[in-house]
């Protein structure tokens, strides 16, 4: 007697559904494991997408040079604290000595606290301590262009004479000028008065959905040098000629090593990177987090798999007489194995589907509660989660299935 695949699946679903509560408890570990993997993958995928957009907006042909690695506005690592500053004059050397470099600019980031005084932006009736004060040379806005929703950028002449003008990020402008009329108005930032000459458009991408550029107040480089002569945390951006970024990277690195007298064989005493390299660093962190989540979910899958094996062994015992009858009327061992494997896969597959649905709901809930945290359910995570759940059913269902197939039909028929 042979049983078709559709009949096998129908019998398996009937067996699972007839013991709904027991089946749910059995696959709980699988549900938790699959939910964890898919949810973490969704959050990491959304986060990566935002970061890729964030760095690509700085320019795919650009090379970034700084004194320290990481966020230029954050505190440096202890191993990098003794590095000497990156000098703004390096930009002229790079433009003169690096044939693959098209242009170079300088930025200066003002810390949130100078001494014990916090940086605050004020206008009559409104103020905000959520402000990122930065400065750049006029050509930086050509190397890393940004869209404006109002006004204009500052000129090279305004930079040279240290004009007290600035360009606002849209979120900062919304806080200080709710009427939307920021251009031409005066604003006090860090105790100095500036005239707002432009408002940037909303920046793309960011970390956890937030982009510090939206709260930035950008002033000319020479204006900042006069206002904050003690600051030396300069950040250089070099624009490579089209198609020559790798060559420009090597040329710029060689020039800086020579001018800073870095001995051959020793590590750079400065940080040099591109958007691609920064994204690769994030990807390595991304993979580590995903690996940890898979390891933790693996415990849930192991517990769920053991539960499936246990419940299938119980099922074999409960249905010993049924197995004997089937064998007596002509069922082969492979039919018995296929029947119980199908039941195990149905059980774990149902757990996988429940886990996937839960993970999608959790991802949507996180996106609704925390709009600044991007999330996107990747297809590969859904497929991998389901395949993992089915694989658990196959692996842990083999022993009970073979045990059922090896039952002697005569002994099975005597079983009460």
C-alpha positions in Angstrom: 0.0 0.0 0.0 1.5 3.3 -1.1 0.5 6.7 0.2 0.8 9.8 -2.0 2.7 12.9 -0.9 -0.5 15.0 -0.5 -2.1 12.2 1.7 1.1 12.1 3.8 1.0 15.9 4.3 -2.7 15.7 5.2 -2.1 13.0 7.7 0.8 15.0 9.2 -1.2 18.1 9.5 -4.1 16.2 11.1 -1.7 14.7 13.7 -0.2 18.1 14.5 -3.6 19.9 14.7 -5.2 17.2 16.8 -2.6 18.0 19.6 -2.5 21.8 19.0 -1.4 22.9 22.5 1.2 20.1 22.8 2.6 21.0 19.4 2.8 24.7 20.2 4.8 24.0 23.4 7.0 21.7 21.4 7.9 24.3 18.7 8.2 27.3 21.1 12.0 27.1 21.0 11.9 27.1 17.2 9.5 30.1 17.1 11.8 32.1 19.4 14.9 31.2 17.5 13.5 32.1 14.1 12.0 35.3 15.4 15.3 36.4 16.8 17.3 35.7 13.6 14.9 37.4 11.2 14.2 40.4 13.5 17.9 41.1 14.1 18.6 40.6 10.4 15.8 43.1 9.5 17.1 45.8 11.9 20.7 45.4 10.7 19.7 45.5 7.1 17.8 48.7 7.6 20.6 50.2 9.6 23.2 49.3 7.0 21.1 50.8 4.2 21.0 54.1 6.1 24.7 54.1 6.8 25.6 53.3 3.1 23.4 56.2 2.0 25.0 58.4 4.6 28.6 57.8 3.5 27.9 57.7 -0.2 26.4 61.2 0.0 29.9 62.4 1.0 31.1 61.4 -2.5 32.3 58.0 -3.9 35.5 59.6 -5.2 36.5 61.3 -1.9 39.2 60.3 0.5 39.0 61.3 4.1 42.0 62.2 6.3 41.9 62.9 10.0 44.0 62.8 13.1 42.0 60.1 14.8 39.9 57.2 13.5 36.1 57.1 14.1 33.8 60.0 14.7 35.9 63.3 14.4 33.6 64.9 17.0 34.1 62.1 19.6 36.9 61.5 22.0 40.0 59.8 20.5 41.2 56.3 21.3 43.9 56.2 24.0 46.4 54.7 21.5 45.8 57.7 19.1 45.7 60.5 21.7 49.4 61.5 21.2 49.1 61.9 17.4 50.0 65.4 16.2 47.3 67.3 14.4 46.6 67.1 10.7 47.7 70.5 9.3 45.4 72.4 7.0 48.4 73.2 4.8 48.5 69.5 3.7 45.7 70.3 1.2 48.1 72.5 -0.8 50.8 69.8 -0.8 48.3 67.2 -1.9 46.9 69.4 -4.8 50.5 70.1 -5.9 52.1 66.7 -5.5 49.3 64.2 -6.1 48.4 64.2 -9.9 45.3 62.0 -9.2 43.9 64.4 -6.7 41.5 67.0 -8.2 40.9 69.2 -5.1 41.2 69.1 -1.3 39.3 70.9 1.5 39.4 71.4 5.3 36.8 71.0 7.9 36.9 71.8 11.6 34.4 70.3 14.1 33.7 72.4 17.3 33.1 70.2 20.4 29.7 70.3 22.2 31.5 71.6 25.3 34.3 74.2 25.4 35.6 74.3 28.9 32.5 73.8 31.0 30.2 75.8 28.7 27.8 73.9 26.5 27.3 74.9 22.9 23.9 76.5 22.4 22.2 78.2 19.5 19.8 81.1 20.4 17.4 83.5 18.7 14.9 85.7 20.5 12.3 83.3 22.0 14.0 80.0 21.0 17.1 78.1 21.8 18.6 74.6 21.2 21.6 72.8 22.7 21.2 70.2 19.9 23.5 71.9 17.5 26.6 70.7 15.7 28.9 73.6 15.0 31.4 73.0 12.2 33.4 75.0 9.7 34.8 74.3 6.2 36.7 76.0 3.4 34.4 77.3 0.6 35.5 74.6 -1.9 34.3 71.8 0.5 30.7 72.5 -0.6 31.8 71.7 -4.2 33.7 68.6 -3.2 30.8 67.3 -1.1 27.8 69.2 -2.4 24.6 69.4 -0.5 21.2 70.6 -1.6 19.7 73.8 -0.2 16.0 74.6 0.5 16.7 78.3 0.9 19.5 80.8 0.5 23.0 80.1 -0.7 26.4 78.9 0.4 29.3 81.2 1.5 31.9 82.2 -1.0 35.7 82.0 -1.0 35.9 85.7 -0.4 33.6 85.4 2.7 35.9 82.6 4.0 39.0 84.6 3.4 37.8 87.6 5.3 36.3 85.4 8.1 32.7 86.7 7.5 30.3 85.9 10.3 27.8 84.0 8.2 26.5 80.4 8.4 24.3 77.8 6.8 21.8 75.8 9.0 20.6 72.2 8.9 16.8 71.9 8.4 16.1 70.4 11.8 17.9 73.2 13.6 16.2 75.8 11.4 12.8 74.3 12.3 13.5 74.6 16.0 14.9 78.2 15.9 12.7 79.5 13.1 9.3 77.8 13.2 7.9 80.2 10.6 10.5 78.9 8.0 12.1 82.3 7.5 15.7 81.7 8.6 17.6 83.3 5.8 18.8 86.8 6.6 18.1 86.4 10.3 20.7 86.7 13.2 21.5 83.7 15.3 23.8 83.4 18.4 25.8 80.1 18.3 28.3 79.5 21.1 28.3 83.2 22.1 28.9 84.7 18.7 26.4 86.3 16.3 26.1 85.0 12.7 23.8 85.9 9.8 22.0 82.9 8.3 22.6 82.9 4.6 21.2 79.4 3.7 19.3 76.3 4.9 20.4 72.9 3.8 17.9 70.3 2.6 17.4 67.2 4.8 20.4 64.9 4.7 20.1 61.3 3.4 20.8 58.2 5.5 22.3 58.3 8.9 23.0 56.2 12.1 19.7 54.7 13.5 17.8 57.1 11.2 19.4 60.2 12.7 21.8 62.4 10.7 23.8 65.0 12.6 24.1 67.2 9.5 20.4 68.1 10.0 21.4 69.9 13.2 24.6 71.4 11.9 25.5 75.1 11.7 28.2 75.5 9.2 30.5 78.6 9.1 33.5 79.6 7.0 36.8 77.9 8.0 38.7 81.2 8.7 35.8 82.4 10.8 36.2 79.4 13.1 40.0 79.8 13.2 39.6 83.3 14.6 36.8 82.3 17.0 38.4 79.0 18.2 42.2 79.3 17.7 42.8 76.6 20.3 41.0 73.9 18.3 43.1 71.6 16.0 40.8 68.7 15.2 41.0 69.2 11.4 39.4 66.9 8.9 40.6 66.8 5.3 38.6 65.7 2.2 40.4 64.9 -1.0 38.5 64.5 -4.2 40.1 62.1 -6.6 39.9 62.4 -10.4 37.2 60.2 -12.0 38.3 56.6 -12.0 41.6 57.3 -10.1 40.5 57.0 -6.5 42.7 54.1 -5.6 45.7 55.7 -7.2 44.9 59.0 -5.4 44.6 57.1 -2.1 48.2 55.7 -2.5 49.6 59.1 -3.6 48.0 61.0 -0.7 49.0 58.4 1.9 52.6 58.5 0.6 52.7 62.3 0.8 51.4 62.4 4.3 53.8 59.7 5.5 56.7 61.7 4.1 55.6 65.1 5.5 54.8 63.6 8.9 58.1 61.6 8.9 56.6 58.2 9.4 59.3 55.6 9.3 59.0 52.8 6.7 57.3 49.7 8.2 55.5 51.7 10.9 51.8 52.3 11.0 50.3 55.7 9.9 50.1 58.3 12.6 46.9 59.6 10.9 43.7 58.1 9.7 42.9 57.8 6.0 39.9 56.1 4.5 37.2 56.1 1.9 33.4 55.6 2.1 33.8 52.0 0.9 36.3 51.2 3.6 34.1 52.7 6.3 31.2 50.6 5.1 33.3 47.5 5.1 34.2 48.2 8.7 30.5 48.4 9.6 29.9 45.2 7.7 32.4 43.4 9.9 30.6 44.6 13.0 27.3 43.7 11.3 28.4 40.2 10.7 29.7 39.8 14.3 26.3 40.9 15.7 24.4 38.6 13.3 26.7 35.7 14.3 26.0 36.2 18.0 22.2 36.4 17.3 22.4 33.1 15.2 24.3 31.5 18.0 21.7 32.5 20.6 18.9 31.5 18.3 20.7 28.2 17.7 20.0 27.3 21.4 16.3 27.9 20.8 16.4 25.7 17.7 18.3 23.0 19.6 15.7 23.0 22.4 12.9 23.0 19.9 14.6 20.1 18.0 14.9 18.0 21.1 11.3 18.7 21.9 10.3 17.6 18.4 12.3 14.4 18.7 10.7 13.7 22.1 7.2 14.3 20.8 7.8 12.2 17.8 9.0 9.3 19.9 5.9 9.6 22.0 3.8 9.6 18.8 5.5 6.4 17.6 4.7 4.7 20.9 1.1 6.0 20.8 0.6 4.8 17.3 2.4 1.5 17.4 -0.8 -0.5 16.6 -1.5 1.9 13.7 2.0 1.3 12.3 1.4 -2.5 12.6 -1.8 -2.3 10.7 -0.3 -0.3 7.9 2.6 -2.7 7.6 0.2 -5.7 7.6 -1.7 -4.3 4.6 1.5 -3.7 2.6 3.1 -0.4 3.7 6.8 -0.4 3.2 9.5 0.9 5.6 10.1 3.9 3.4 6.4 4.8 3.6 6.5 4.8 7.4 9.8 6.8 7.4 8.3 9.4 5.0 5.1 9.7 7.1 6.9 10.5 10.3 9.5 12.7 8.7 6.6 14.7 7.0 5.0 15.1 10.4 8.2 16.3 12.0 8.8 18.8 9.1 5.2 20.0 9.3 5.7 20.6 13.0 8.9 22.6 12.7 7.9 24.3 9.4 4.8 25.6 11.3 7.1 26.9 14.0 9.3 28.6 11.3 6.3 30.3 9.7 5.0 31.5 13.1 8.5 32.9 13.9 8.7 34.7 10.5 5.3 36.3 11.0 6.2 37.3 14.5 9.5 38.8 13.4 7.8 40.8 10.7 5.2 42.1 13.2 8.0 43.0 15.7 10.0 44.8 12.9 6.9 46.8 11.9 6.2 47.6 15.6 9.7 48.9 16.1 9.5 51.0 13.0 6.2 52.5 14.2 7.4 53.2 17.8 10.9 54.3 16.8 10.7 56.0 13.3 14.4 57.0 13.6 15.4 53.3 13.6 15.3 52.0 10.1 14.2 48.4 9.5 13.7 46.3 6.4 12.9 42.6 6.3 15.3 41.0 3.9 14.0 38.1 1.7 17.2 36.1 2.4 16.5 36.1 6.2 12.9 34.9 5.6 14.0 32.1 3.3 16.9 31.1 5.6 14.7 31.1 8.7 12.2 28.8 7.0 14.9 26.5 5.7 16.5 26.3 9.1 13.2 25.3 10.7 12.5 22.6 8.1 16.1 21.3 8.5 15.6 21.0 12.3 12.5 18.8 11.6 14.4 16.6 9.2 17.4 16.2 11.5 15.5 15.5 14.7 12.8 13.5 13.0 15.1 10.9 11.4 15.5 8.7 14.5 11.8 8.5 15.5 11.0 7.8 11.8 13.5 5.0 11.5 12.4 3.6 14.9 8.8 3.5 13.6 9.9 1.8 10.4 11.8 -0.9 12.3 8.8 -2.0 14.3 7.9 -5.7 13.8 4.3 -5.7 12.5 3.3 -8.8 14.5 4.6 -7.3 17.8 3.0 -3.9 16.8 -0.4 -5.5 16.3 -0.2 -7.0 19.8 0.5 -3.6 21.3 -2.2 -2.2 23.5 
